[in-house]
């Protein structure tokens, strides 16, 4: 960070490192499939452009152009197109937002405070209504299991029904948000659900019991959602992805994930030295 808060030193280092990786990827590109090349670009270039980029909001346009040039170069290498070809259709085909838009949308602290504060007021209405409905004796909430005619069977049935219903809702909301006509112009304004599961599917830990891999939508499935964009929308289970035709078996569990490609390249590099 410079004395005038321009992040010039950081941007210089980012450009140097990114173009060094892009030169290496460009050398390997003729022998790589599009899928493999895309994983390398995301692992070594896109991740650097996205890391803590909320801090770059308000930087000079000249610095922003340098970062955009990195992304443009990565897209041209990935799609193997010439410099004279217009970059916008290429970025659209890859579903890549421009760097300036990424920085604005990544400013999560301010955005989450605004949305969280606004949602408190609106979420209070159904909460208060349900509370008064309960205290007036119109609910199906019981203090003891024995008070319910369904007993323990009703408890387990309600848990299964809750998971099925929320998984269905989150799947269709998530899929609709990725529609091109909605994704470009509408930001998710409805606060739906936040829990431990949301963290677990982003933690990079792929451990799921073998028989449940095709049932549970875990971290390995969600990695492919971020890599390929149009797969594995579900929250808990793979049911709705299978019904909706968007299920993809995790590439990481087939030893074709980003880490596997990086390890393979490092091993090949070690053998040539």
C-alpha positions in Angstrom: 0.0 0.0 0.0 1.4 3.4 -1.0 1.5 6.6 1.0 -1.6 7.8 -0.9 -3.5 4.5 -0.3 -3.4 3.6 -4.0 -2.3 -0.1 -3.4 0.2 0.5 -6.2 2.8 -1.9 -4.7 0.2 -4.6 -4.2 -1.1 -4.2 -7.8 2.5 -4.2 -9.2 3.2 -7.5 -7.4 -0.2 -8.9 -8.5 0.4 -8.1 -12.1 3.9 -9.5 -12.0 2.8 -12.8 -10.4 -0.3 -13.2 -12.5 1.4 -12.7 -15.8 4.2 -15.1 -14.8 1.5 -17.8 -14.2 -0.3 -16.9 -17.4 2.9 -17.3 -19.4 3.3 -20.8 -17.9 -0.3 -21.7 -18.6 0.0 -20.3 -22.2 2.9 -22.7 -22.8 0.9 -25.6 -21.5 -2.4 -24.6 -23.2 -2.0 -26.5 -26.5 -1.9 -29.8 -24.6 -4.6 -29.0 -22.0 -8.3 -29.5 -22.3 -10.5 -26.5 -21.8 -11.6 -27.8 -18.4 -8.1 -28.4 -17.2 -6.9 -25.0 -18.4 -9.9 -23.3 -16.7 -9.0 -24.9 -13.4 -5.4 -23.7 -13.7 -6.6 -20.1 -14.5 -8.9 -20.1 -11.5 -6.3 -21.6 -9.2 -3.4 -19.3 -10.1 -4.9 -16.1 -11.5 -8.6 -15.6 -10.7 -8.1 -16.5 -7.1 -5.5 -13.7 -6.8 -7.7 -11.1 -8.5 -10.6 -12.0 -6.1 -8.6 -12.3 -2.9 -9.5 -9.4 -0.6 -10.5 -7.3 -3.6 -13.1 -5.4 -1.5 -10.2 -3.3 -0.3 -9.5 -2.1 -3.8 -12.8 -0.2 -4.1 -12.2 3.4 -5.2 -8.7 2.8 -6.6 -7.7 5.0 -9.6 -9.0 3.9 -13.0 -5.4 3.4 -14.3 -4.8 0.7 -11.7 -8.2 -0.8 -12.4 -7.3 -1.1 -16.1 -4.2 -3.0 -15.2 -6.2 -5.6 -13.2 -8.7 -5.9 -16.0 -5.9 -6.5 -18.5 -4.9 -9.5 -16.4 -8.4 -10.9 -16.6 -8.6 -10.2 -20.3 -5.3 -12.0 -21.0 -6.4 -15.0 -18.9 -9.7 -15.2 -21.0 -7.8 -15.0 -24.3 -5.3 -17.7 -23.3 -8.1 -19.9 -22.0 -10.3 -19.6 -25.1 -7.2 -19.4 -27.5 -8.3 -16.2 -29.3 -6.2 -13.4 -30.8 -5.6 -10.0 -29.2 -7.7 -8.1 -31.9 -10.9 -10.0 -31.0 -13.4 -8.2 -28.8 -13.1 -9.3 -25.2 -16.7 -8.7 -23.9 -18.3 -11.7 -25.7 -15.5 -13.9 -24.4 -16.0 -12.8 -20.8 -19.8 -13.3 -21.2 -19.3 -16.8 -22.6 -17.1 -17.7 -19.5 -19.6 -16.0 -17.1 -16.8 -13.8 -15.8 -17.8 -10.4 -14.3 -15.4 -7.5 -15.0 -12.9 -6.7 -12.3 -14.6 -3.5 -11.4 -17.9 -5.3 -10.8 -16.2 -8.0 -8.8 -14.7 -5.4 -6.5 -18.0 -3.6 -6.0 -20.0 -6.8 -5.3 -17.2 -8.2 -3.1 -17.5 -5.3 -0.7 -19.4 -7.7 1.6 -19.0 -5.9 5.0 -21.0 -2.8 4.0 -23.5 -4.9 1.9 -24.1 -7.4 4.7 -24.6 -4.7 7.3 -27.2 -2.9 5.1 -29.1 -6.1 4.2 -28.9 -7.5 7.7 -30.2 -4.2 9.2 -33.0 -3.9 6.6 -34.1 -7.6 7.1 -34.6 -7.2 10.9 -37.7 -5.1 10.4 -39.3 -7.3 7.8 -38.4 -10.6 9.5 -40.0 -9.4 12.7 -43.5 -9.4 11.2 -43.9 -13.2 10.6 -42.0 -13.9 13.9 -44.4 -11.8 16.0 -47.4 -13.2 14.1 -46.3 -16.7 14.8 -45.6 -15.9 18.5 -49.1 -14.5 19.1 -50.6 -17.4 17.2 -48.8 -19.8 19.5 -49.7 -18.1 22.8 -53.4 -18.0 21.7 -53.3 -21.8 21.3 -53.5 -22.0 17.5 -50.1 -23.7 16.9 -48.9 -27.3 16.7 -46.0 -26.7 19.1 -45.8 -28.9 22.1 -43.9 -28.7 25.3 -43.7 -32.5 25.7 -43.6 -35.3 23.1 -46.4 -37.1 24.8 -48.8 -34.1 24.1 -48.6 -34.8 20.4 -50.8 -37.6 19.0 -48.0 -38.5 16.5 -45.3 -39.0 19.2 -41.7 -39.5 18.2 -42.8 -40.5 14.7 -44.1 -37.0 14.2 -40.8 -35.5 15.4 -38.8 -37.4 12.9 -41.3 -36.8 10.1 -41.3 -33.0 10.8 -37.4 -33.0 10.6 -37.4 -34.9 7.3 -40.2 -32.6 6.0 -38.3 -29.5 7.0 -35.1 -30.6 5.3 -37.0 -31.6 2.1 -38.9 -28.4 1.9 -36.0 -26.0 2.6 -33.7 -28.0 0.2 -36.4 -27.6 -2.5 -36.8 -23.8 -1.9 -33.1 -23.1 -1.8 -32.5 -25.1 -4.9 -35.1 -23.2 -7.0 -34.2 -19.8 -5.6 -30.5 -20.4 -6.2 -31.2 -21.7 -9.8 -33.4 -18.7 -10.6 -30.7 -16.3 -9.4 -28.3 -17.8 -12.0 -30.7 -17.2 -14.9 -29.0 -14.7 -17.2 -31.9 -12.2 -17.1 -32.0 -12.2 -13.3 -28.3 -12.7 -12.5 -27.3 -9.5 -14.3 -29.8 -7.1 -12.8 -31.1 -8.4 -9.5 -29.2 -8.9 -6.3 -30.6 -11.3 -3.8 -32.7 -9.2 -1.4 -34.4 -11.9 0.5 -32.6 -13.2 3.6 -33.3 -16.9 3.5 -31.2 -19.2 5.6 -27.8 -19.2 7.2 -26.5 -22.2 9.1 -23.4 -24.4 9.7 -24.1 -26.4 6.5 -23.4 -23.3 4.4 -19.9 -23.1 5.9 -19.2 -26.8 5.6 -19.9 -26.9 1.8 -17.2 -24.2 1.3 -14.5 -25.6 3.7 -12.8 -27.8 1.1 -13.1 -30.9 3.2 -14.4 -33.6 0.9 -15.0 -36.3 3.5 -18.4 -37.9 2.9 -19.2 -41.6 3.6 -18.9 -43.4 0.3 -22.6 -44.7 0.1 -23.8 -41.1 0.7 -21.8 -39.3 -2.0 -24.6 -39.5 -4.5 -27.1 -38.3 -1.9 -25.4 -35.6 0.1 -24.5 -32.3 -1.6 -21.1 -31.8 0.1 -18.1 -29.5 -0.3 -16.8 -31.6 -3.3 -20.1 -31.1 -5.1 -20.1 -27.3 -4.3 -16.6 -26.9 -5.7 -17.8 -28.0 -9.1 -20.7 -25.5 -8.8 -18.2 -22.7 -8.5 -15.9 -24.1 -11.2 -18.5 -24.9 -13.8 -21.3 -22.5 -12.7 -24.3 -24.5 -14.0 -24.2 -27.6 -11.8 -25.0 -28.7 -8.2 -27.3 -25.9 -7.0 -28.7 -27.9 -4.1 -28.2 -27.1 -0.4 -28.3 -30.4 1.4 -29.1 -33.2 -1.1 -28.6 -33.9 -4.7 -32.2 -34.8 -5.3 -33.3 -31.6 -7.0 -30.2 -31.4 -9.1 -30.9 -34.8 -10.4 -34.6 -33.9 -11.1 -33.5 -30.6 -12.7 -30.7 -32.2 -14.8 -28.0 -30.1 -13.2 -26.2 -32.8 -11.1 -22.5 -33.4 -11.7 -20.5 -36.0 -9.9 -17.6 -34.2 -8.1 -14.5 -34.0 -10.1 -12.4 -33.8 -6.9 -13.6 -37.4 -6.0 -12.5 -38.6 -9.4 -9.0 -37.1 -8.8 -9.7 -34.5 -11.5 -10.1 -31.5 -9.2 -8.0 -28.3 -9.0 -5.6 -29.7 -6.3 -5.0 -32.8 -8.4 -4.1 -30.8 -11.5 -1.7 -28.6 -9.4 -0.1 -31.7 -7.8 0.3 -33.3 -11.3 2.0 -30.2 -12.7 4.3 -29.9 -9.7 5.3 -33.5 -10.1 6.0 -33.0 -13.8 8.0 -29.9 -13.1 10.0 -31.8 -10.4 10.8 -34.6 -12.9 12.1 -32.2 -15.5 14.5 -30.5 -13.1 
